[in-house]
Amino acid sequence: MGIALVEGVARYSYAALDSRIEALARGLLVEKDDLDRERVAVLMPAGRNYVTALHGIWRAGGIAVPLNVGATAPEFEYYLGKAGVTRVIASRQQLIATDPVCRRLGMEALEVNDLLGAGRRQQPLPTVERSRPAMIVFTSGTTSKPKGAVITHKAIHTQVTTLIKAWRWTRKDSIPLFLPLHHLHGLINVLSCALWCGATVHAFPKLDVARLCEQAGSGAFSVFMAVPTVYVKLMEHIESLAAQQRKAVCREFGRMRLNVSGSAACPVRVFERWKQLTGQALLERYGATETGMTISNPYDGERRAGFVGQVLPGVEAQLFDDNHRPVRNDATPGEIRIRSGGVFQGYWDDERANRASFHDGWFRTGDIAVVEDGYYRILGRSSIDIIKSGGYKLSALEIEGVLLDHEAIRETAVIGLPDATWGEIVAAAVTLKHGASLDLAGLKEWCAGRISGYKVPRRLKVMRDLPRNAMGKVVKTALRDLL
């Protein structure tokens, strides 16, 4: 086996990493034979210690609870209490922030090094069945209070092996990891897929666009995965470079075998501009914390801008109407529901949410889509991206895609606001390009002829930044409060 992780100038082999993982597992067990589903939180950025902690918990029979390193103290307290965590493994920096919370909740806070020498060297590790829970991953909380999704070892196996086959992973691959590791995009799609097939992960403790472009320009990566906002930042940085350097970076991105976009809708403008710069057609895909990836544009074949692609092998997907009837006609909207071996076990300690989230064996994603020629196009979340105005059901994502063509608009988010006459009206929050200005009258005039009148925003708010979570998704519940 080759190099598993590159962290700064350090390089770690698979053999060395595996030895370290076993030592941490024994340190967690001490005199126990099995952690027996004990919940242990992991709180640190990407790197050797993160992998050691995550896999060490699994080897010892525990349930890992990966947490957001950028969370606030009240958020930490909610996650730790909700999941019934007993121990926290954190970086030294994170221990400073979480120690008061841990002491208040009566739980142990440790560093990786505290555990490496704590166990008996020859202590046998337990046999962990695939049916057992592997981790509790909290949902992003963009539409409600975050819920803890219980994901089994079997579900992780299904998700990872499906993506390795669909996206042609090999041990020759090399990929940067800068995405947060408390969501599946970084945790499964990047880290777990790469380590499963023997590839190399370049760990970044946080997003560093300049360093990413520098390393990409040197040919360090064969695969690249990011959220749309990261691609926007990359393009802005690339366009600021001197001509020769810009050409080199774009050339090397173009030589990669795969560029993937996910976790939020990729605007058509971003797809097209990235292709102009690098020659890469972004592979957009669709998934959820509860299901893993379920729909993807093809590795070989047409990758359609504005579409998340086709159903992945081994996954059943079906659109349903409001009366739980399957939608059979193309271009007719419906809620995406999923059945597969990658679907989660349920929400931790939340039977009410479990009952609401499943119907006749299908997981209800809450996402509304249409299917056109076998390709899925997401219209938005049923609870926040579908605006019901004057008898019409409008897609906020569709309106956002149009507004992004405005020469003054850098980013936008569209929501519905309550209205006594129309039920809801369309409201847009925007950030502007440097030196640009925009008012509602000007936006309405620009929209004429580009979008139907009932879809034109009736409220406009210009903002410095849109409220986002750690994955780059706009938190529309917070935006609704602001508007």
Disulfide bonds with the S-S distance in Angstrom:
none
